[in-house]
């Protein structure tokens, strides 16, 4: 069942005097298991809602409404399905022991995959669960495949159900769903010939497998070499070559690249990041595919509209992996703003120096790297390093960081030029 968390003013739910905390048990006789069910079942114009009020009273509501008229019910968040795997590369195992509780949540929930594009393994779904996805047209889904050979995937995920992946994907696409897939590439585990096999197997499932992203394994000082090690430059380069061969087939047969190497793969291999055309419709930025190109192109396009900061110092905070891209552009930014521009590449002490992306920088590491701030300084922080509550991954609130860097001005943004234009 679903519990009502909010009721919109003036809505049908408001007119019915539904209460916050009321549980919706059935709609038109069908059980309501979660928010997905609620959305799906509320699509009808004639509704019979079976509810249980906060004091335990069972109430039945019969409703007729015009198509498109919202009910005005905001459900409480669903309980998240947790992961049953014990992946040898699990990023949760790379957390510091004092990491906040939310960082320890091992989610593997198809609802988050559909709603937010997070990748799931499907190992916690049986035939009924898969059929539900098909019946409710929950598409596209984002699936972590990692390997299609049953024994390889079972070894990676440490789960006997992991070997069912090809039959699960076949059931989904046969039911009309579309799927984006990914491989987290672990050297000596699922690379080389195993990667070629995975690429071929997913391609042969047909065009409803919308994409395949190949992402290098990410390890921290807490789980490096336990038992997976990072890719070497030559291994990353070999994987890029394999992806490129798959892309040649993609363009020849389906007129799109289909297979993509993540940005980090190019950084490890020491190769230039591809141009915008590589990424087709650019739908995989959140998975680290094309984010650098998007950033670089956004900088170039927005540079002409930045205001002047004559006599001031602009300090650009970033991780080690992005610092070369910013340094290449710092002189142009200085010329456009008439300011001194400094790139501050922060070493990640919280997770260890193997973690080089800006989004996982701790606030305390940023404060330490910046040192003494000066009046007139403008410090630009990467917005991806903060959660929706304005807290860094090491639990330092942005407000405390700003206080520590006073009297400097601190701004955050996903795009440098956009942050500079904030009045």
N, C-alpha and C positions, 0 to 999 in steps of 0.2 A: 504494500500500500504506500501511498504518498501523503505526506503531511503538508498542509498549507502553511507557507512561511509569510506570505504577504497577500493582500487583496487590494487591487487597484480601485481607487475612488471612482464611483459612478458606473462601475462595471456590473455585469450580470451577477457575479458572485457577491458584490456589495449589496445589490438590491435583494438578494436572497438571504442576506444577513449571515452568510457563512463566516465562521470565526477562524482567526489564526490559530493553528494547532489542530484544526479539524483534519481527520484522516479520510482520504478518498479511497474507498475499498474496491468498488466496481463501477464501471461505466458501461451501460447497456448490457449488463450481465457479465462483462469480461473483467477479470481481475486486473488491477492496476499495480504493476510490480515496481515501477520507477518512473522517472520523469519522461523517458522516451515513450513508455506506454501512455502516459497522460497526454502528451502531445498528439500521439497517433490516434487515440480514442476520442479526443475532443474535436477531431476534424468533422465529425457528423454534426448536422444541424438540429437533429432531434436526439436529445440526451436524457438518460435516466441515470442519475448519480446516486450511488449508495455511499453514505458517509457515516462516520462516527465522530461525534462532537468531542471537545476536550473533556466533558464530564461523563462520556461514555454512552450518550444517547445515539441510537441508530436512526438516521433520517434519510428518507428517499426524496430526491428532487426530480421532477419532470420538467424538461426545458425544451422550448422551441425557439429558435433564433434565426436571424437572417444569415446567409452565407458570409463568412468573413468577420462576423461580430465576435470579438474576443470574450472569453469568459472572465478574464481578469484575475486568474489564479496564478500566483507565483509559488512553485513548489520548493520545499526545503531541499538542499543538496542531497543527492543519493549517496548511500554508503558505497564506497569505492571497492571494486573487485581487486583483490590483491594478487600479486604474481605468485604462482606456485613453482616457478623455475628456480634454479640455483646457477644461473649463467656464470661461466668461468670469467667473464669480463664485466660482471655487474657493476654499474657505476655507483650503486648504493654502497657497495663494499669499499668504495674509495672515499667515503665521507670521514672526516675527523670524528673522534668519539664524542666530542661535545657539540656536534652539529645539531641544529634545532630539530624538533620532532618531525616536522613536515618533510624534511629531507630524507627521512628514513622510510617513507611510504613507498612500498614496492607495488605500484599500480600496474595493472594489466587489464584495463577496462575498455571494452569495445565502445562504450558510450563516450568516453573521452577521445577515443580515436575518431569517432564520427563528428563530435562537436568541436574538438580542438586540434585534430590532426596529429595526436600523439600515436606512436607506434605500439602495437600489441602483438603478442605471439600466437594467440588463438589456442594455446594449450589448455586453457580453463573452460573451453566451450565444447560441449558434446553435440550430437546431432540436433537436439531440440534447440540449443542455443544458436547454432548456425541457421536453422530453419527460421528462427525468429528474425534474424538479420535480413533474411530474404523476404519474409512476409511483410516486414515493416520498411523495406527498401532503404535500409541503413547503408548509404553509399555516398561518396567513396569511403572506403576504409583504408587505414594505414597499417601495414603488417610487417613486423620484423621477421624476415625469413632466415637470414644469415647463411643458410645452406639448405639445399633441397634433398641431398642424399640423407636418408633417414638416420643412418648411424652417425654421420657427422653432426647433424643438428641435435640428435639426442646427446651426443658428447658435449656439445657447446652449451646446451640449456640444462643438462643433467636432469632430463625429464623424458620418460619413455613415450609420452604422448607427442613429443616434439616431432617424431618421425612421420606424423600424419599430415604434414603441412601441404603437400601437393594435392592430396585428395580433398583437404579442407578448402584450398583455394579453388579447386575445380568445382566444388559444390557451390561456392559463392558466385563465381562468374557464370556458371550454368544457370543460376537463379537470377541473373541479370545485374548483379552488382559489379562495381568497378573497384579496383584495389591498387594503391600505391605500395610498393615494397621497398625494403632496404636490407642491406647486408652490412653488419659491423665487421670489418675485416680484421682478423686476428692472425698474425703470421704463424705458419706451421699448423694452423687449425683448419681454416676454411679458405685459404688463398690458393694461388696457382691453379692446378687442374680442378680443384673443388669450386673455385670461383667461376671458371669457364662452364662447368656443369650447371651451376646455379643459374647463370645468365641464360644458358640455352633452355633449361627447363622452364624458367619463367616466361621467356619469349614464346616458347611453343604453346603456352596456355592461351595465347591470343591477345588481341588488343584491349580486352577488358583489364588486363594487367597494365595499368596506365604508365607506370614508371618503375625504375629500379635505381635507387641511390646506393652508392658504395662509399661507406664512411669508415675512416680508420679508427681502430679501437682507441678510446680515450682512457688513460690511466693516471691516477694520482700517486703521491708518495705512499699512500696507505695500501694500495693494491697492485703496484707495479711488480711484474714478474711473479705474480701469485695467482695463477700460473702463467698468465699471458704477458707477453712483452710487447713493447711498441714496435711499429713498423720502422724499418730502416729506409733511408732515401731510395735505395735501389729497389726495395720491395714495393714502395709506394709508386715509383715510376713504372714498374711492371704492371701493377694493378691499373694504372691510368691507361697503359697500352691495351690492356684487355678490355677496358671500358670503351676505348676508342674503336676497337674492332666491332664491338656490339653496336656502337652508334652508326658505323658505316652500314651495317645491316638495317638498322632502324630507319635511316634516311632512304635506303634503297627500297624497302618494303612498305614502310608506313609513313614516310615523309616527316619523320620527327626523330630526334636523337634517342629518346626513350630511356637510355642508360646514362647515368651521370656520376662523375667522381666528385666527392665533396671538396670544398675549398681547402680543408686541412690536408687533403691528399696532395694537392699541388704545393702547399707550403713545405710539407715533409720532403717531397721529391725535389724541391728547389726549381720547380717549373713555373712559368708565368700563368696567372689565372686566366681562363678563357674569356673571350668577349661575350657580350650580352646574347648573341645569337645561339650560343651553346646551350642556354637554359630553356629554350622553347618558351612556354608560357610563364615561366618563373614561379611555379606554384610550390616550390620546395625550399624557399629561403629559410623557413623555420628549422629545416633539417640540416642547415649548414651548406646548402647547395646553391651557390650564386650570391650569397650574402656579401662577399667582398666586392664582387663586380657591381652589385647594386649600390654599395656604399661609395665606391670609387666614381661611378657614373653620376650618382647624386651629388657628390662633391663638385665634380666638374661642371654640372649643369647649374648648381646654385651659387657658384663662386661670384658671378657678376652682380649678384643682388645683396651681398653682405654689406653691412654698414661699416663705417670707419671707427677704429678704436685707437686713434693716434695718441702716442705717448704711453700706451698701456702694454701689459704683457699678457698674452693669451697662452694658457697652458693646457695642452690637449692630453688628457689621461687615457691610456689604452693598455692593452695587454701586449706581451712581447710579439705575438704573431702579427698584429696589425701595425706595429710601430714603423716598420719599413715603408708601408704605404702612406702613412701620415708624414713621415720625414721627406718622402719624395715630393710632397705637396705643400710642405710648410713654407717654402719661399714664396710660392704663388699666393698663399693665404696671407702672408705678411705684406706682400705688395698690395693686395686688395683691401686689407684692413688698416694699413699704415701702423701696424703694431708689431712688437717683437713676438715671435711665435716659438714656443718650446714644446716639444713632444716628450711627455713623461711616460716612459715604458715601465710599467709596474711589474715587478717579479712577484709571483704568487707564492707567498709563504704559507697561506692557509691550506691549500691543496698540494703544494709542491711545484717546483719549476717545470714539471712536465705539462702542467696546465697553463696554457698561454693565451686563452681567449679572454676578451674583456668582460664577457658576461658572467664569469666566475671569479671576478676580483673581489676580495674582501675589503670592506671599508677601512679597516686598520692598516692594511697593506698600502692602500692609496694614500692615507694620511702620512705614513712613514716615507713613501717615495716622494711626496711633494715637499716635505720638510717645512721650513718656515715660509709662510705665505706673507705677501706684502700688500699694502693698500694699493689699489689700482689693478691688482691681478684679476684676470677673468679666467676661472678654472672651469673647463668643460668636462663633465663626467659622462661616460657611456650609460645611457638610460637602461640598457639591458642588464646592467649590474645590480639593479634595484628590483625588488618585487613590487606588487601592487600596493603594499603598505608603506613603501618608501624605506625598505630595510635591505641592507646588503646581506650577502650570503653568510657572512660571519656574525650576523645579528646586530651589527652596528646600524642604528637608525641614521637616515640622511641628516636629520636635524643635528645630531651630535657631530657628524663629520663637518657640517657647515660651521658649527660653533668652533671646532678645533682649527678650522682654516681661516677664521676671521683675522683681519678685516677684508680678506679677498671676497670677490663675488663668485658664487658657485652656481653653475647652470647644468642641467642635464638635457640630453637629447640623443635621438637615434641617428640624426644627421647633423654634422658639424655646422654646415651653413644655415640650417634651420634654427639651431640653437642660438647662433649668433644674431639672428634676426628678431629674437624675442625682445620685446620692448621692456 
